[in-house]
Amino acid sequence: MEFTETALAFECKDDSLTGIVSLPESPLVTGVLIIVGGPQYRIGSHRQFTLLARDLACAGIPSMRFDYRGMGDSEGDLHTFENVREDIRAAVDAFFAQCPGLEKVVLWGLCDAASAAVFYAHQDPRVCGLVLVNPWIRTAESRARTQLKHYYFSRMTDPALWRKLLAGAFDFRASFRDFFKTASALGAPEQNASLPDRMKHGLEQFSGKILLILSGNDLTAREFDDMTQSSASWRELLKKAERRDLPEADHTFSCRLWRDRVSAWTVQWV
């Protein structure tokens, strides 16, 4: 389907934010707002957000991607993912203003953008769905457990490690220092310990549909999976989510095949 792309500026507080709307010639009434995670702007790693927006538009689904305050071409001070509710609300308002036929919106987020979407979604009745891709749920302890389970232990079966050992090229001192630093984080108190609980609360309050996409070759995804699968309340909560797994994919879907798969899943689900 043919579509147009329109750049727009919209206000959040006293700052001007920049976004791009991809609008099909015959748009559906449900659109997708792509929320940017981490130190990125609206194009995304490997142009993923640009390509996703265009795939959605080709399927008749209007979409918008935008820059938070302090990122990309948007004005203002940079905020953490836990403090971008106003940015998301301003973007949703601008999206609806740009697409008069829009009735509902799905929030799509990778990494901490998925977490930001969870914090926001239940507060806005216009949000009907969430696409959560490798959600960020990190605490110091969960990071340590994930690294020990999925990195250090798996390295013991890595032929490259044994080749380095036999060649005398392995830095034992640095490796043991990193290992014990990671292990010491288990059980340590930390200020972000409530992040999983706050995310769970957000999902409990949200009545819409959820699509969960997890990469197999990504510690962030493994951390989310390990933590949620070890909790009965999380397992019960995620029963309402549709789940898709890409076993070989990394965190940012650096391969075109992986990006295309995520895009196709998103289009089909929406």
Buried (B, 14 or more C-beta within 10 A) or exposed (E): EEBEEEEBEBEBEEBEBBBBBBBBEEBBEBBBBBBBBBEBBBBBBBEBBBBBBBBBBBBBBBBBBBBBBBBBBBBBEEBEBEEBBBBBBBBBBBBBEBBEEBEBBBBBBBBBBBBBBBBBBBEBEBBBBBBBBBBBBBBBBBBBBBBBBBBBEEEEEEEEBEEEEEEEEBEEEEEEEBBEEBEEBEEEEBEBEEBBEBBBBBBEEBEBBBBBBBBEBBBBBBBBBBBBEEBEEBEEBBEEBEEBEBEEBBBBBEBEEBBBBBBEBBBEBB
